[in-house]
Amino acid sequence: MRRIVEPMLAGTALGEAFEEDREYLVDLGLLRRDGAGGLVIANPIYREVLPRALASGPRDSLPQIAPTWLNPDGSLNPDRLLDAFLAFWRQHGEPLLASAPYHEIAPHLVLMAFLHRVVNGGGRLEREYAIGRGRMDLCLHYGAVTLGLELKVWRDGRPDPLTEGLTHLDDYLAGLGLDRGWLVIFDRRAGQPSIEARTSSHEMLSPAGRGIQVVRA
């Protein structure tokens, strides 16, 4: 199962997945073959349950986090949410990555665990699976606020995914009807500074003119 679900969440190809493994998960009813080609999670319930189960280790390891991302009226403040995530990641990113069972998608699982803590207060988190497209797309709904996020990983031997990520995020946000979003780039290259030292954010415009908060973590 790991050889299939991990790349599905990471958006990479099913390179090490044997045919019998794929057939087994299809026979179990967890996956199905899409009419347009490729494997997809069989139904919306499994799309919700699988990543929640994988993120259970980081979620159980989360420290107590005060909901500083809420306005006095209880609505979500995206700017405060960004500040809260950056502070959380700088302080707790390293140990929580070690608690994630799937190394390739450990950053995704930790971020999802954090966002689950946010939406438990009255929202929901939706995920888009993108096999072979090198990304994971998330959509956070909380009251009147909808936030689109794209997660990418910068690996050894690969170029900076910023330009590609901005283009992909444009398409995702267009489908959501949004003019702002987050692009989160996890730098997993060898020899990088500590998470505390390298985590940063800045705002820039996408090719279509959307305001994108670029997070480097």
N, C-alpha and C positions, 0 to 999 in steps of 0.2 A: 504493500500500500504506500509506503514511504516513497518508493521510486516513481510513483505516479502522482500523488497529491502534492509533493514538494515542488516539482517543476510547474505544476498547474498553478499553484499559488505564486510562484516566482515569475511566471510568464516565460519560462525557458522551454526548450524542446524536450521531448521525452526520450532523451538519448540513451539512458541506461535501463529503460523499462522494457522487459521482455514481453513478448506477445502473450505468453500464458498469464503474466501478471495483469495485463490489460483485460484479457478475457475474463479473468477471475472477478475483477471488480465490476465488469459489465454484468456478469452472471449474478453477482450479489445484488445488483440493482443500484449500486452507488454511483455508477457512471453510465452514460449512454453515448452512442455515436450520433452526432448532430447531422442533420440532413445536408448541411453545407460542407461537411467534412470535419474531422477532428473529434476528440473526446470532450464531453462536457459533464459537469455534475448533474445527476439525474433529475433533481427537482429542487425547488427553492428551499425546502426544509434542510436538505443535505448541504446546500450552499451555505446555510447559516450554521449548521451544527459542526461540520468538519473543521473550519478554521477556529471556531470557539473551542473545540476539543484540543486542537493543536496548541492554542494559546493558553491553555489552562495552567501550565507550569509558570510562565511569566506572570499570568494574572494572579495566581495564588502567592507569588513572590513580591507583588507590588507593595510598597510601603503605603502608609496612610497618606492620602493626598487631599488637601483641602480644596474644595471646588472654587478656586479663585477665578475660574473662567466664566462665572455667572455674574450678571448684573444684579443690582439690588432687587429688581422685580422678578428675578429668577430666569430671565432670558439668557441665551448664550451670547458671549462676547468673543468673536473670533480672534481679536487681537490679544486678549487676555489668555485665550486658549493656546495661542502660539507661544506666548511667554511661559505659560505653565509647562508646555511640552519641552521647550528648550531647557528650562531649569531641571525638569525631571530627567531628561536624557543625559545632561551633563553629569548629574549626580548619581544616577542609578543605571545608566546604559550598560556599562561594562559588566557588572554582576548579573544583570537580568539577561543579557545575551547568553551567558553561560547556562542559564536555567532553561533556555529554549531547546527542545529536543531535536529540531531539524536545523542543522547548521546553515544551510543555504538560505533559509528564509527566517533566520533568527531575528533580524531587525524588523521584518514585517510582523512577526508574531508579538514582539514587544510593543510596537506601536499600536497594534490592534488591541492588545491587553489594556494599554493606557486609554484608548478611545472607548473601549467597553466600560471602563470606569466612568467616563464622561457620560455616555448615553444611558447608563443605568439610572441616572437622575431624571430621565424622561424623554429619551430620544431613541434613535435606532441607527445601526451601521449596516450599510449595504456594500457588497464586494462584487467586482467584475473580474472574472477569470480570463486570462489572455495567454493561452499557450503559444509559445514561440514568439511573443511580442515583447519580451523583456521587461515587463512591468506588471504592477498590480494597481488597480483603480479602486478607490474607496469613496463612498458618499455618506457623509454624516448628516443626519436630519435631527434637529433639535428645535422644537417649536417652529417659529417662522424662519429659522436659519437653516440653509442647506449649504454644505461645504464639500466641494469636490477636491480629492487628493489623488495624486499619482505618486507611486513609490517606485524608485529605480535603484539599482545597485551598481556601483562603479567597482569593477573587478580588475585584477591584474591583467595587463595586456590589452585592455579595452580603452577606447577614448572616453573623455568626459561625456556622460549622457545628457548634459544640460540641453543642448540644442534639440536633440531628438525628443527629450522629455517635454520641452515646451510645445513642440508640434503635436505630440500625442495628447497632451493635456488640453490643448485647444479643442481638439476633436471631442474629447470626453466632456468638457464643460459646455460645448455647443449642444451636445445631446441632452444635457441637464438644464439648459437655458440659463447658465450662469456666466457672469463676466469676471469672476475672480476665483482663485483656487490656490492650492499648495502643490508644489513639486518638491518631494522629499528625496534627496539623493544620499544613500548610505554608502560611504566610502569604505570598502572592504579590501582595499589594496594593502599589500604588506608594507611595513615600515612607516605607517602613518603616525602622526602624533596621537596622543590619547584622545578619547571621545570628548573629554572636558575641554581640551585645547582646540579641537578642530570643529566643534559644533557652532554653527552660525546661521544667520538668515539675512536675506536682503530681498527687496521687492524689485521686480523688473517686468517689462511688458512682453507678452507672448507675440508670435508673428501676427496674430489677428488683433492685437491691441488689448488683450485682457491683462488685468493686474494679477501677477503671479508672485506668491511668496515662495522664494526658493530657499529651502532648508537644506543645509549640508551637515550631515551627522555622521 
